[in-house]
Amino acid sequence: MRSTSVALAMLVGLPTLARAESLPLDLFAVQPLDLEPGGELTLKGAVHSHHDGALLDGLNTRMGNRIVPGGLVDAEAGGLRVVWQDPEQHEYRMVAMGLPGPACREAEVPSPCLAPRTLALAQARLLTVAAFARSLSGEVQVESARLGGVGTRLSVLVRAPWEYPLAALGPLVALGGWGWLRRRRRRAPSIGEAIASLVAELTRRLRHGDPVHRRLLVPIGALADQMRRLERERRRGLAEGWPAETERAAGQLRAILSSLLELRRTLNDATRAGRADLDQRLLLDLHRDLQLALDATHEADVIAV
C-alpha cells in the first residue's frame, strides 16, 4: 500500500510542475493574467535604458548605487499585491488580490493584469514612448504556476494513513472526472472564434499602444465584419449541405486568420526587441497586407456570384 501511495503522490504532483509558464513582460500594453484569487506570479529580470543609464525591473529603478521605487509595472493598479521581493536580483513575487484593478478596468481586460508604466517613465524623461522604448535593452520574464499548489496539497493527502484504501482514491477519481470535463469543455475553437479572439486581442493592443498604430484598426474592424458574414455562410453551407459554399467561406476565413496572425507576430517581435513603434515602411506594409486580405474576400465573393 505504501508503494502505491507514493506512486499516486508522484503522479498527482506532476501537473504542478508541467503547468508552469513563462512569457515576456509586454511594456506597451496591459497584459491580462489567467490567475485565480491568491494565485501567484513572479517577475524576473531588468531592462537597461541607454538614455540615462537607469536599470529598471518590475518594481524599482536603479540609478548608479541608488534604488528608488517605481519600475516597469504598477502592481496595485493591476489587482496584484507584492508578497516577496529581491531588488538586488530583480525578482518579485505577487499574488492576485481578487479585486478589480483600476488599470485592468480602464483597458477593458479581466483582473488581475500587468499594467506597464512605460508612458509615465517616458514622460519623466521628457521622451515619447517610442523614443524611450528605443533606448531599452533586456527583458523581464513573467512566470506563473496556474494550478496554485493544488497538486502539492493532494500529494500530501494521498500519503496520509487512510483506514480504507478506496477512500484515499476517492479524491483522485473526482479530480480525474473534473479534469475530463474541463478537457471536454476546452474544445478546439472554430475558425470564426479564433479570428474573433485574435481581433479582440489586436484591437486592445493597438488602442493602448503607439497612437500611430491605430490606423490598423480600420482594416482589422472591416476584416472582423467579413469574418462574421463568412462564418454565417460557412455554417449555413454545413447545415444545408452545400460543400462548395462551405469550403469557399472556410478558405476566406483561413486567409483572414493568416493575415491577423502575421500582424500579431510582428507586434510580438517589436515587443521582444524592446521597442514600441513600428517603422513607417513596416506599418504601411502591414496596412497594405490587411487591405489585400480584405480585397481578396470581396473578389472571391464576386467570382462566386
Helices and strands as residue ranges (DSSP letters): H 2-18, E 20-24, E 31-32, E 40-49, E 55-57, E 60-63, E 66-69, G 76-78, E 80-86, E 91-96, H 102-107, E 113-114, H 118-124, H 129-134, E 136-145, H 150-158, H 165-185, H 191-207, G 211-216, H 217-240, H 243-272, H 280-304
